[in-house]
Amino acid sequence: MGTVDGEGALGRTAGPRPPDLLRLHEAIAGLFATQGDWRRAYQHLRSALDIARDGSLRDALTSSYNRRYLDERLYGPFTDRPPLGIALIDLDRFKSVNDTYGHLVGDRVLRRVADLLQEDLPPDGFCARYGGEEFVLWLPGVDAGDAVRLVEGARLRVARHPWSELQPGLRVTISAGLAHAAPDAGTPERQLRSADSLLYAAKRAGRNKVAYHDAQTTQLITHSE
């Protein structure tokens, strides 16, 4: 059976954690300060501040960006290269995972799903935990076809992942609503609302699907295995 959190097929690459790096930069800054090397001390203090700020924008469980960071991008100055795709993603029947296997396994599933969602993102793209078992994929600078390909690829990675190595019988899938907009097609906040409606359409269509509007026909399309 596979393991998680740094071991086996389901683990993540081990490395220094942000709090460890923060303390390291602070210690080095103090060392240089005692030697009177204020320039290097300042550089390490700036690095420590950058790590601290980044940590405040990360979800503690999954290490993806958190709702605070997403809100900054939704409601702050829009600086991404247009066009923009926004996908709202939800784990299918996640409550049954917690009920059947326990919340510790559920947490591990959330961490692994976040890792899978963060693969193959475009430059400046990111994954953020929206809340509970929902995530947002922010896909700047890609056309509608590429946005569909990226979200469909994420769905397939989750569906085909060897979840039974974590717990026998475990199966995890996601559903997604994808809203794509041209440069003059409204605000990211409006796109997220559209993605939310499409997510519910994907759920109604049977789950483990990606729902979006075709640019030519405005018809609802769903993808699935």
C-alpha positions in Angstrom: 0.0 0.0 0.0 1.3 3.5 -0.8 1.8 6.2 1.7 1.5 9.9 1.8 3.2 13.1 2.9 6.8 12.4 1.7 6.7 8.6 1.1 5.7 6.4 -1.7 3.7 7.0 -4.8 1.2 9.3 -3.1 3.8 11.4 -1.3 5.2 14.8 -2.2 8.8 15.8 -2.7 10.4 16.4 0.7 12.1 19.7 1.3 12.4 22.6 3.7 9.1 23.9 4.9 8.3 27.6 4.7 8.5 28.1 8.5 12.0 26.4 8.4 13.2 28.7 5.6 11.7 31.7 7.5 13.7 30.9 10.6 16.8 30.1 8.6 16.7 33.6 6.8 16.1 35.3 10.2 19.0 33.5 11.8 21.4 34.3 8.9 20.2 37.9 9.0 21.0 38.1 12.7 24.5 36.6 12.1 25.3 39.2 9.4 24.0 41.9 11.6 26.3 41.0 14.4 29.2 41.2 11.9 28.1 44.6 10.7 27.2 43.4 7.2 24.0 45.3 7.0 23.4 44.8 3.3 23.4 41.0 3.5 21.3 41.1 6.7 18.8 43.3 4.9 18.6 40.8 2.0 17.9 37.9 4.3 15.3 39.9 6.2 13.5 40.7 2.9 13.6 37.0 2.0 12.0 36.2 5.4 9.3 38.8 4.8 8.6 37.4 1.4 8.2 33.9 2.8 6.0 35.1 5.6 3.7 36.9 3.1 3.5 34.0 0.8 2.7 31.8 3.8 -0.3 34.0 4.6 -1.6 33.5 1.1 -1.3 29.7 1.2 -3.9 27.1 2.4 -2.5 25.4 5.4 -3.7 21.9 4.4 -3.0 21.8 0.7 -0.3 24.4 0.2 -2.2 25.8 -2.8 -3.2 29.4 -2.7 -6.0 30.3 -0.3 -9.3 32.2 -0.6 -7.5 35.4 0.5 -5.1 35.3 -2.4 -8.0 34.4 -4.8 -10.0 37.4 -3.6 -7.0 39.7 -4.3 -7.0 38.4 -7.9 -10.8 38.6 -8.3 -11.3 42.0 -6.8 -8.0 43.7 -7.2 -6.4 45.3 -10.3 -6.6 42.9 -13.2 -3.1 42.5 -14.5 -3.2 39.1 -16.3 -2.7 38.7 -20.0 -6.1 38.3 -21.6 -8.0 36.1 -22.4 -8.7 34.3 -19.1 -10.2 31.0 -18.1 -11.6 30.3 -14.6 -12.6 26.8 -13.6 -14.4 26.0 -10.4 -13.8 22.4 -9.3 -15.5 20.2 -6.7 -14.6 16.8 -5.5 -17.5 14.4 -6.2 -19.2 12.9 -3.2 -16.4 13.9 -0.9 -18.5 13.6 2.2 -18.7 9.8 1.5 -14.9 9.7 1.5 -14.8 11.3 5.0 -17.6 9.1 6.2 -16.1 5.8 4.9 -12.4 6.3 5.4 -12.2 9.1 8.0 -11.2 12.7 7.9 -7.4 12.0 8.0 -7.7 10.1 4.7 -10.0 12.9 3.4 -7.3 15.5 4.2 -4.8 13.4 2.3 -7.1 13.2 -0.7 -7.5 17.0 -0.6 -3.7 17.4 -0.6 -3.2 15.0 -3.4 -6.0 16.5 -5.5 -4.4 19.9 -5.1 -1.1 18.6 -6.3 -2.7 17.1 -9.3 -4.6 20.3 -10.1 -1.4 22.3 -10.0 0.3 20.3 -12.8 0.4 21.6 -16.3 -0.8 25.1 -15.5 0.1 27.9 -18.0 2.6 30.7 -17.0 1.1 32.8 -14.2 -1.7 30.3 -13.7 -2.5 29.0 -10.3 -4.7 26.8 -8.2 -6.5 28.1 -5.1 -8.6 26.3 -2.5 -12.0 28.1 -2.7 -13.3 26.4 0.4 -14.0 22.9 1.7 -13.5 20.5 -1.2 -13.7 23.2 -3.9 -10.8 24.6 -5.9 -10.3 27.3 -8.5 -8.0 27.1 -11.5 -6.9 30.5 -12.8 -5.8 30.1 -16.4 -4.6 33.4 -18.0 -3.4 33.9 -21.5 -5.0 30.8 -23.0 -7.7 30.5 -25.6 -11.0 28.6 -25.1 -9.7 25.4 -26.6 -6.6 25.3 -24.5 -8.6 26.1 -21.3 -10.8 23.1 -22.0 -7.8 20.9 -22.6 -6.1 22.0 -19.3 -9.2 21.5 -17.2 -10.0 18.2 -18.9 -6.4 17.1 -18.3 -6.8 17.9 -14.6 -10.0 15.9 -14.4 -8.4 12.9 -16.1 -5.3 13.0 -13.8 -7.6 12.8 -10.7 -9.8 10.1 -12.2 -6.9 7.9 -13.2 -4.8 8.4 -10.1 -4.1 5.1 -8.2 -6.3 6.1 -5.2 -6.5 2.4 -4.1 -2.9 2.6 -3.0 -4.0 5.0 -0.3 -7.0 3.0 0.7 -8.4 -0.2 -1.0 -11.6 0.7 -2.8 -11.1 4.4 -2.7 -12.0 6.3 -5.9 -11.9 10.0 -6.4 -13.3 12.1 -9.2 -13.9 15.8 -9.8 -16.5 17.9 -11.6 -15.6 21.3 -13.1 -17.3 24.3 -14.5 -15.2 26.4 -16.9 -15.9 30.0 -17.9 -13.7 31.5 -20.5 -13.7 35.2 -21.4 -12.1 37.5 -24.0 -10.4 40.7 -22.8 -13.6 42.7 -22.9 -16.0 40.1 -21.5 -16.5 41.3 -18.0 -14.8 40.9 -14.6 -13.2 37.7 -13.2 -15.9 37.8 -10.4 -18.6 37.5 -13.1 -16.6 34.6 -14.7 -16.4 32.8 -11.4 -20.2 33.1 -11.0 -20.6 31.6 -14.5 -18.2 28.8 -13.6 -20.3 28.1 -10.5 -23.4 27.6 -12.6 -21.5 25.4 -15.0 -20.2 23.3 -12.2 -23.8 22.5 -11.1 -24.5 21.6 -14.7 -21.6 19.1 -14.7 -22.9 17.6 -11.4 -26.4 17.3 -12.8 -25.0 15.6 -15.9 -23.6 12.8 -13.8 -20.3 14.1 -12.2 -16.7 13.4 -13.3 -17.3 15.9 -16.1 -16.2 19.4 -17.4 -19.0 21.7 -18.4 -18.5 24.9 -20.5 -20.2 26.9 -23.1 -19.2 26.5 -26.7 -18.2 29.9 -28.2 -20.2 29.3 -31.4 -23.4 27.7 -30.3 -23.5 28.7 -26.6 -24.5 25.1 -26.1 -23.5 23.3 -22.9 -20.8 20.7 -23.5 -19.7 18.0 -21.1 -16.6 15.8 -21.3 -16.1 12.6 -19.5 -14.2 9.3 -19.8 
